[in-house]
Amino acid sequence: MITKQDAEQGENSLQEEIREPLVQQHKDSADEEDQRDKSSKGHQWMVYLSTFVAVCGSYAFGACSGYSSPTESAIKEDLSLSLAQYSLFGSILTFGAMIGAITIGPIADFIGRKGAMRISSAFCVAGWLAIYFAEGALALDIGRLATGYGMGAFSYVVPVFIAEIAPKNLRGGLITLNQVMIAAGVSVSFIIGTLITWRALALSGLIPCAIVLLGLFLIPESPRWLAKVGKEKEFESALQKLRGKDNDISQEAAEIQDYIDTLQRLPKAKILDLFQRRYLHSVIIGVGLMVCQQLGGINGICFYATSIFESAGFPSNIGTIIYACIQVPITALGAPFIDKVGRKPLLLVSASGLVLGCLLTAISFYLKVHGIALDASPILTVTGILVYIGSFGIGMGAVPWVVMSEIFPINIKGVAGGLATLVNWFIAWLVSYTYNYLMTWSSYGTFILYGAINALAIVFIVKVVPETKGRTLEQIQAAING
């Protein structure tokens, strides 16, 4: 009879099998890996093409998120919607995203990362067409729910796909493009939404979806997923395409295959299995970073930036344009640093900037409420919001998705990634729903609260989050879950 102690010893030995060869191999062959990275730099065009196709899904995400802000008055007027009806239209996006987050992980594990991106794009296309042809609130809400599903699905599958195809020396920077393109989608929607009709803006949302659907025919599937489902020939072919036909992939293929073969001996993970000791550390890191990202107030500030500027006495149209213009370049600024400086330093710098931005905004509202230095209040508000948005873009916006895509072993990646994405969207809804109530309670108190949460995030990052720069996915996962 197998005792509980025997089972635990067997489980521990499996973890040792995963960890020890990889750690030893990392030490013994660091020079060889560095040389291989350098020699393959000229053969990465398929990695870049695959990343471009995937991050068009991220742009579609941003277009969905940014659609409701510039179109509010036009849609309400054309379709005779009440404020309550339009509020439902705006907020139902996050419910669709939560459904997408719950379901897309298992779907991506079952039909592959490319299949999951096709489904995400199809939901976005259906949603945009429903919005374009809408003549009343029901069709509008159905379309918004569908685009929300696609948005939530893309938020999980895009960083996972990029992490699984990219070499370790490019992985962080390429995944960061996910957040850059989300910011680009939001900013473009904000700007062109003031120039074209709301129906035309809905049609423009079809463009990135079409690029994804067509581009998926040109790029390979994730080699790690192919290895996981036992498609050995397709696995080697996909890896060879990604690394270049002249590159030797034997060592990398062996590392991936050995790791997955060992993982296959572990029982298939279910949602409750994530809370077992061997996976708990990675779950805490992944879910904790998503909580830190959203609970610090980003969705309240993003969704209601116009009203924040108005409340502070600053011209809302100028503030919104400045917001849109700085979002993309600041987010892009983090991309080249994430693989040089590392994930953890960027998170710490970003979280510190979030605290500063919240404090500046809180001070501005405090001065206004108490009638002190009224001329300084609008400038402080704009400065605080821009510091907040810039700080979020350079680290906290992108890095949690990078780390989430790296830390989960492939046998639990679908379930664990779905859980982390679901938590992200739930907290996003919670913050956006409670923002107006908090501002009614106390304008400066709201930003003090957000600042305190971001300060706690700094503690979490220092104590819990590991540095994953310059390590293969197998080495990261073996070290965390060993």
N, C-alpha and C positions, 0 to 999 in steps of 0.2 A: 504494500500500500504506500502511495506517495503522500508524505506528510506535508503540512503547510511549510515547514522549514525546508524540506527538500525542494518544494516548488519555488520558494524564494531564492534558494541557492542556485537553482537552474536559471531562474530569471536574471539573477545577478551575473551568472557566467555569460549569458547572452549579451548583456550590456558590456561586459569586459571584452567579449569577442568583437563587439562593435568599436569600442573605444581604443583598446590597446594597439591593434594593428594600425589604425588610422593615425594615432598620435605618434607612434614610432615611425611610421612611414613619413609623416610630416617632418619629423626631425631629420631623418636620414636623407630625404630627397628634396629639401628646400631649395637647394641650388638648381637642381634639375627642373623643378617646377617653375622657378623664376625664369630660367632660360627658355622653357617652353612657352611661358607667357609672352616673353619678348619676341620670340620667333613667330608667334601666331598673330601678332598685332596687325600685320598687313593682310590677314585673311579673314577678317571679322565682318565682311560686308553682309553675310547672311544673318549674323547676330543683329546687326544694326537694322536691316530690313525687317526682321521679325519683331524687333522692339518697336519700330515705327508703326507697323500694323497694329500691334497690341495697344500702344498708347493713343492711337486714334479712338480706341474705346474709352480711354481716360478723358479725351477731349469731349466725347459724347456725354460722359458723366458730367463734366463741367457745364456743358450746354444745357443739360436738364436742370442742373442746380441753379443756373443763372437766369433761367427763362422767366420766372414769375415776377421778378423785381421790375424790369422795365415795361412789362406788358399789363400791369395791374389796372391802370385807369382805362386803357383801350378795351380790354376784355370785359370789364364791368359795364362799360358804356354800350358796347356792341351787343352783348348777350343779356343785358339788363340783370346783372348779378348783384346780389346784396353783398355787404362786407362779409357776412357769415359764410355765404356760398363761396366767395373767393378765398376766404381763409381756409375752407375745406380743400379747395383746389390746390392751394399752396402746400398745406401740411400733409396731404395724402401721399405726396412724393416719398416721405420718410417711411410710411407704412409699406409701400411697395418695395422700398430698398431693404427693409427688414425681412420681408418675404424672400427677396432675392438672396440676401445674406444667408438665410437659413437653408435654402435649397441648393444653391449653386455649388457648394463644396462637394457634396455627394455626387452631383451631376458631373462635375469636373473629374472626379475620381472614376466615374463609370464610363463616360464617353470621351474623356480627354479634355485637355485645356483648350484646344481649338474648337471642339464641339461646344464647350461651355461659352466661348466667345461668340459663336454663331447664334446660340440661343439668346445671349444678352443683346446682341445687335437686332435680332428679330423682334424682341419685345420693344426695344426703342423705336424701331421703324413703325411697328403697329401703333405705338403710343402717339408718336408725332403725327401720323396720318389721322388718328382719331381726333386729336386736338385741332388739326387743320380743317377738318370737315365738320367740327362741332357746331351745333346750332342751339345748344342748351347746356345746362350744368352737368347733366349725366354723362354725355359723351366726353365732355371736357375732363371730368373726374376719372373716367375709365382710361382715357389717354394718359393722364398724369400718373395714375397708378401703374400703368404698363411701363412708362419711361422710368418710373421709380424702381421697378423690378430690374430693368436692364442696368440702371445706375448702380444698384446694390450689388448685382452680379459682377459687373465690371470692377467694382472696388476690391473684390477678392481675387478674381481670376487673373487680372492683368499683372499685378506684382508677383504672383506665384509663377506665372508662365515665364516672365522675364528672369526671375531668380533661377529657374530651372534650366534655362538655355544659355545664360551668360557665364563666361569664365570669371573666376573669382576676382581678377584684377579690374574688371569692368562692372561687376554686378551692382554695387551700390549706386554708382552714377547712373546706370541705365534704369534702375528701379525708380530713382529720383525723378526721372522724366515723366513718370506716372503723375506725380503731383504737379509738375510744371504744366503738363497738358490739361489737367483739371483746372488749374488757375487760368490757363489760356482760354478754355471753354467758357468759364464764368465771365472773364473780362470781355471777351468778344461779344457775348450775349448782352452784357451791360451796355456796351458802346453801340453796336449795330441795332440793338432793340429800340434805341431812341430815333433811329433813322428809317426803319422799315416797319410794316404792319406786323401785328402779332401772328397772323397766319403765315406770312412770309418767313418770319423768324422760326416758326415751327418747321417749315419745309427745309430751312437751312440745317436743322438738326439731323436730316437724313444723310447729309454729305459724309460725316465721319463714319456713320454706320455702313454706308456703301463701300468706303475704303476698307473697313475691317472685313466685310463679307467677301470682297474680291481679293484682298490681300492674303486671306487665309489659304487660298489655293496655291500661293507661291512660296509659302514658308513651311518648314517642317514642324511636326508635333514635338512636344517636350520629350527629350530623350529619357529623362528620369521616369516620366509616366509610362513610356513605352516599355522600359525595363521592368517597371513594377507589374505591368499586366502580361509580361512574358513574351512580348514581341521582339525577339532578339535581333532579327535581321533589320527590322525597321528602326530599332534602337541604335544600332551601329551606323546605319545609313543617315539617320537624322543627326547624330553627333558628328559624323564626318562632314556633312553639309555645313554645320554650324562652325566647325573649327577649320575648314578649308581642306580641299581634296589632297593637298600635299603634306598635311600635318599628320603626325603619328598620334592616334587617339587611343592606342592600346592601354596605356597606363591609366588614363582618366576613365575609360570604359570599364577597366577592371575594378577600379575603386568604386564606381557607381554600382556595378553589378554585385560585387562582394557585399557592399553595405545593404543593398536591397534584398539579396538572398538571405542575409542574417535577419533583417526585419521581417521577412515573410514567415520566419519561424515563430515570431511573436503572434499572439492572438489578434484578430482584426478588432480595431478600436471602435467602441461605441461612445456615445456622449458621456456616460457615467465613467467610462474608463479613463477619461481625461484627468480625473481627479485622483488617479492612482499615483503612487509615489514616483514612478519612473517618468511620468509625463507632467507632473504638477509644476515643476520649476518653469518649463517652457510655457505652460498655460498661464501661469502668473505673470510672466514677462509679457506675453502677447496681449492678454486681456488688460493687464495693468497699463500698458502703453496706450491702448485705445481709450481707456477711461481718462488718462492724463490728457490725451489729445483733445477730447471733446468736452470734458467737464470744466475745463478752464475758460469756457465761454465763447469759443470761436463761432458757433452757429448763431448765437444770439447777436453777436457783433456783426457777422456777415449779413444775416437776413435783415437786420434793422439798422444798417450803417446810415441810411438816409435819415431816419428819424433821430439818430444820435447826433448827426451834424445839425439838424434843425433844432433840436433841444438845446444845443450849445450856442445857437445863434450864428452858425457858420453856413454859408450857402450850400445847400445839399447837393445841387448838381455839380458844383466844382469839387466838393469833397468826394463824391462818388466817382467822378472821372479820375481824380488823383489816385483813389483807392484802386481802381481797375488798372491804371497804368503801371503802378509800382508792383502789383501782385506777381506778374509773370517774371520780370527780370530778377526780383529778389528771390523768388522760388528757384529760378534757374541758377542763381549764384551758388546755391548749396550743392548742386550736382557735381562740379569738379572737386569739391572738398571732401565729399563723403567717403571716397576711397583713399584719400590722402590723410586727412585729419582723423577720420574715424566717425563711427555712428554716435558714440557716447559724448564726445566733446561737442558735437553739433547740437545734440539734444540739450545739453547743459547750457550752452550759449543761448539757444532758442528759448528755453524755459525762463532763463534770467531776463531776457528781453520781454517776455510776456508779463512777468511780474512788474517790470518797469512801466510798460505800456498801460497796464491796469492802474498802477498808482498815479501816473500822470493824468489819466482820464478821471479817476476818483477825485483828485485834487481840484480839477477844473469844475466838476459838478459841485463840489463842496463850496468853492468860491462863489459859484453862481447862486446856490441855495441861500447862502448867508450874505449875499450882496457885497462881497469883497473882491476888489480888483476885477470888475466885470469885463474890462477890455481884454484882460489876459485869458479869460475863460475859453473863448472859442479857439484861440491858438493852441492852448494846452490840450483841448479836446482832440483837435486834428492831429497834433503831434503824438499824443498818446495812442490814438487809433492806428496811425501809420506805423509807429514803433511796434505796436501789437501785431499788425498784419505782416510787417516785414519780418519780425522775429518768428512768427508762426510759419511763414513760408520757407525760411532758411533751414528749419530743422524739424519742428514738431509736426508740420504738415506732412512731410514725406518720410522721415526716418522711421516712425512706428510701422509703416507699411513695409519698409525694407526689412526691418528686424523680424516682423511677423512672417514674412515670406522665407526667412532663413532658418528660424529656430525649430520649426515643427518637423519631426521625422515624417517621411512620405507616407507611412502607413496610418498616420493620424492627421495628415495635413488637411484633408477635406473637412473632417469633423471639427478639428481645432480651429482652422481658419474660418470656417463658417460661424463658430461660436464667437471668435474675436470680432468678426465683421458685424455680427448681429449686435453685440454689445456696443460697438461703435455707433451704429445707427440708432439704437435705443437711447443712448446718452445724447446723441445729436437731437433727437426729437424732444427729449426731456429739457435740454437747455433752451431750444427755440420756443418751446411751449411755456416755460416758466419765466422767460426773459421779461416780458411786459409786466407780469405780476411783481417781479423783483424791482423793476424800475419804479413802479407805483409805490412800493414800500420805501425805497430809498435809492436815488440815482447813484450817489457816491458809494453807498453801502454795497450796491450790486458789484461795482468794480473792485471794491476792497475784498469782497467774497471771492471773485474770480482770481484776484491776485494771490490770496491765501491758498487757493487750490493749486495754482501754478507753483507756488513755493513748496507745497507738499510733493508736487511732481518732481521737483529737483531732488528731494530726499529719496524718492523712489528710484530715480535714475541712478543716483550715486550708489545706493545700497543693493539694488536688485539686477539692473540691466547690465549684461556683459558686453564687451567689445567684440564685434564679429568681423571687423575689417581684415582682409587678407587671408581668410580661411575658407576652405571648401565647405559646401553645405554639410557634407558628411562629417567633417571635423567639428563643425559648430554643434551639430545635433548630438554627436557622440559625447562631447564635453558637457553639454547642458543636461542631457538625459541619462548620463552614465551613473 
